[in-house]
């Protein structure tokens, strides 16, 4: 999962100060990670369960090579993964 950083510039006494706010924790808290596919399906019965490579933020669909087979990962709901900024694999693996 890639971090999202928002930068704000404040003018304090004529001096510009930038503050970076790291929002990954807020987004990640809305993303439920599951160790088994049935647990994820129970959480999101009307959504597709995908395997999320948590190190890269790329998810894989059932039947693809890396579904359930990356070193760091979890089963998640596709809509939640999309909302968290993760994306589907581009090469179908």
C-alpha positions in Angstrom: 0.0 0.0 0.0 1.5 3.3 -1.0 1.3 6.2 1.5 -0.6 9.2 0.5 0.9 12.5 1.7 -1.0 15.8 1.7 1.0 18.9 2.1 -0.4 22.1 3.5 1.3 25.5 3.5 0.6 27.9 6.3 1.5 31.5 6.5 2.7 32.2 10.0 3.9 35.8 10.6 4.8 36.1 6.9 6.8 32.9 6.9 5.6 30.0 4.8 5.6 26.7 6.7 4.7 23.4 5.1 3.1 20.5 7.1 2.9 17.0 5.6 0.0 14.9 6.8 0.4 11.1 6.4 -3.1 9.7 5.7 -2.2 6.0 5.1 -3.3 5.1 8.6 -6.7 6.6 8.2 -7.2 4.8 4.9 -5.8 1.5 6.1 -8.1 1.5 9.1 -11.1 1.2 6.6 -9.5 -1.7 4.9 -10.2 -5.0 6.6 -7.5 -7.7 6.1 -8.4 -11.4 6.4 -6.2 -14.5 6.6 -8.8 -16.7 4.8 -11.0 -16.2 1.8 -14.2 -17.3 3.6 -13.6 -14.6 6.3 -13.3 -11.9 3.7 -16.4 -13.2 1.8 -18.4 -13.1 5.0 -17.3 -9.5 5.5 -18.3 -8.4 2.0 -20.9 -10.9 0.7 -21.9 -8.6 -2.3 -18.3 -7.8 -3.4 -15.4 -9.7 -5.0 -12.7 -11.0 -2.7 -9.2 -10.3 -4.0 -5.7 -11.1 -2.7 -3.9 -7.9 -1.8 -0.1 -7.8 -1.9 0.2 -5.5 1.1 3.8 -4.6 0.2 3.0 -3.3 -3.2 -0.7 -2.3 -3.0 -1.5 -4.5 -6.0 -4.3 -7.0 -5.8 -5.0 -10.2 -7.7 -8.3 -11.9 -8.7 -9.1 -15.6 -8.0 -7.5 -17.8 -10.6 -4.6 -15.6 -11.2 -1.0 -16.7 -10.5 -0.4 -14.6 -7.4 -3.9 -15.0 -5.8 -3.1 -16.1 -2.2 0.6 -16.5 -3.1 2.6 -13.4 -2.4 5.0 -13.1 0.5 3.0 -10.3 2.2 -0.7 -10.2 1.7 -4.3 -10.7 2.8 -7.7 -11.3 1.4 -9.8 -8.1 1.1 -12.9 -6.8 -0.5 -12.2 -5.3 -3.9 -14.2 -2.1 -3.3 -12.4 -1.5 0.0 -9.0 -2.0 -1.7 -10.0 0.4 -4.5 -11.1 3.0 -1.9 -7.8 2.6 0.0 -5.8 3.4 -3.2 -4.8 -0.1 -4.1 -5.1 -1.3 -7.7 -5.6 -4.4 -9.7 -2.6 -6.1 -11.4 -2.1 -4.9 -14.9 -0.6 -8.1 -16.3 -3.3 -10.6 -15.2 -1.0 -12.5 -12.9 
